[in-house]
Amino acid sequence: MKISVTVASMVALLIIAGCVSPGDGSDGGVDNGTTVDIESGGQTYPAYIAAPGKGGPYPAVVLIHSFNGLEPGYEEMVDHFAGEGFVVIAPEWQTFEQSPQDDTMEALIRDAIAYLETRSDVNASSLGLTGFCAGGRYTMLFLPRIEEFDSAVTWYGFPYSGGLANGTPPADFIGEIEDPMLIIHGTADQASPVADIYQYATDLDAAGKYFELKVYQGEPHGFMVQDGQLSESFVAQDAYGEMVTFFNWTLG
């Protein structure tokens, strides 16, 4: 069992060298991001997707945006993430409902996987899941429920919440988790108190589940995408690098 807990302050990050930056132009050689249609539940959802420009097949990641929608910052993140050697797809899950039922979301994510499996540039045996805010809750919820995923990175999620659609809290499925998870959170998160994340980590550890935990001192909820744009802060750069490193290890 490895539990990696890092509390990083802005001051400490000022002296960190060599961080992977989501805004450093590392997406060279990437196919321009585009929108594709995902058919799910008799409805058509747009999804933003980007891929490395040549070669493959590559591991793929499903990215679930926050409750604020598929903002430009998420599309920029998808583009840069593809530059790291992943096919990345972000379904617009609020196309028809602001707060869909969990079963509706699960079906959409499964159908996004089915789409990825049709692509020759995707290694369908190497799939990851990541999500932010409400998407973080979905990541915690669906890693144990969707067997195709090999690992997950959850950003400021809600482990003990049923969501606005009154579903099942992700913590209820801890016993079914079989794949590694990286949890990223901030200590100043008012929407999802960090105390809940510490409790979730304690419960994961008690169940013998592999996870890593990265906690940023003083960071609020939604620190990666602010006012719709991808943050360029030291924390955002470091957290992005943590995600890329984790997926390179678990999906590589």
Protein Blocks (a to p, Z undefined) as FASTA:
>chain_A
ZZddddddfklmmmpghiacfklopaghiacdddddddeehiacdddddddfegcjdddd
dddddfkopafklmmmmmmmmmnopacddddfklmbmbdcfklmmmmmmmmmmmmmmpmk
bcfkbccdddehjlmmmmmmmmmmmmkbgbdcdehiafkbgbjnopadfklmmmmpcbdc
dddddfklmklgfklmmmmmmmmmmnopacdddddehiaehklbgghiacfbfklmmmmm
mmmmmmmmmmZZ
